Amino acid sequence: MSAVIDTHGHAHDGHDHHDHHGGYGGVLRWITTTNHKDIGTLYLWFSFIMFMVGGTMAMAIRLELFQPGIQFFNPDLFNQFTTMHGLIMVFGAIMPAFVGFANWQIPMMIGAPDMAFARLNNWSFWLLPFAASLLVISFFTPGGAPGVGWTMYAPLTVQMGVGMDLTIFAVHLLGMSSILGSINIITTILNMRAPGMTLMRMPLFCWTWLITAYLLVAAMPVLAGAVTMSLTDRHFGTSFFNAAGGGDPVLYQHIFWFFGHPEVYIIALPAFGVVSQVIPAFSRKPLFGYASMVYATSAIAILSFIVWAHHMYTVGMPVQGQLFFMYATTLIAIPTGVKVFNWVATMWKGSLTFETPMLFAIGFLFLFTLGGFTGLVLSLVPIDIQLHDTYYVVAHFHYVMVAGALFAAFAGIYFWLPKWTGRMYDETLGKWHFWLTMIFFNITFFVQHFLGLAGMPRRIPDYPLIFESWNKISSIGAFGFGLSQLLFLYLVLKAIRSGEKAPEKPWEGADSLEWTHLPTPAPYHSFETPPVLK
Amino acid sequence: MSRNLKTALLLALVSLSTFVGIIAKYWFLNGK
């Protein structure tokens, strides 16, 4: 059964059809825009470009690891690639992608005309290209980009060249952008909901973003503090992390991971939000256990602040500390399990169809659960001490980040593309994109569990011959995975330029305001008069 | 002062205090 239905002519409340784009045209429109939809589009395209840049580095890493020995890159450049791949993917690709979704969707979902601070919104975005440029330019400075890993551990940070300073400044800018964006999102959701849109009636995507924004406001300043202390250690004679001056390098790890673990949920929670919109729409049922989803999301956010040291069991800590962090970490499995149960229960006895957004949502469900399970394995101290810094960890967090966040982002783009552009994507090509991504993702990363269990360390450009077979398979998977994403680019461009005109409500089961109260494509200015909600 | 501005300033204050507080804490703790 096709989910595509045409409801032309249904009633719309609270919108107008003045599709003017502000005072400027061309490039100036995009530089000066204060419209949430324009800024959402900017975030999404920026994120895709960064995804390609970070992906190219991933291809270089997998090319080097295709066989043992040093083939293409010297170890120093290899370290720079792994560092920048991580930083660019986390801060330049995944986070901006979900801020793009937030910009497009939150005002339309709560019945607001725009974000609370439209000019601030513009500035939040335009900080990003400067930050990304600093990261890329660092490759061309004396000593190259920092090769310290995306975690930027001390005392390595003190030993790097000027590229480290550019990276620290980039992190400051990225953090500032995130905090300003979060303040905007919280203010918009708390103060600008349409009458009748109570907090517990909001679509779950808005709830997950509200909680994520609080996490960002609390966690990003901690990272900013950590890199600022690294900067003063480098240039101003302080010894926060320098043992020779009475400082403590392990302190950096504690501070970094106090930010770093909430960061995992900063990436994952909006992905949960997207999936919580997609699964009910294609199951033609309301989300099962809405209230428990809200409470589970809050519980995950709170717990994320008391588990940071599970990233550093091996640095040496009292056994009581290890036990506390182990038990606290395993606790997270409970609210996460509630969410997985609710998504499955939503599909149970639903009238399911499997268009591309649903395929990516189900792919997310399988693979994120697997990534969560290996996270549970790593939370156990005795096992983690064996697996720390091995490819098992690399496999684990790629199942969370790629299969979790990226799959959810793809689900969201396919789901809302008709609303954003007024055009349908090619469903056949969409399904090809899903299956190629799904198959090549698993070829790339599933085998890395075996490499890790066999003892292959992460962040090395060369390895013993015994690891060759699985590395070859992983590299072949990575090249396939990377090429598959070119199909996604083609597919989106094709939809925008020559896609079939989208029906008013292409997804039968979609029931949030943007589908029920706005035409397709969404007008440039929406909800100038708040919608009437019963 | 509008309600939006009040909310934003409160959140900005929380962020800024965390940033300054974490550096100040280890500055005084380490006696730097």
Interface residues (C-beta under 8 A of the other chain):
Chain A: A116 F117 I179 S182 I183 N184 I186 T187 L190 N191 M192 V217 A218 M220 P221 V222 A224 G225 A226 T228 M229 T238 S239 F240 G246 G247 L251 I255
Chain B: R3 N4 T7 A8 L11 A12 V14 S15 L16 T18 F19 I22 I23 Y26 W27 N30 G31 K32
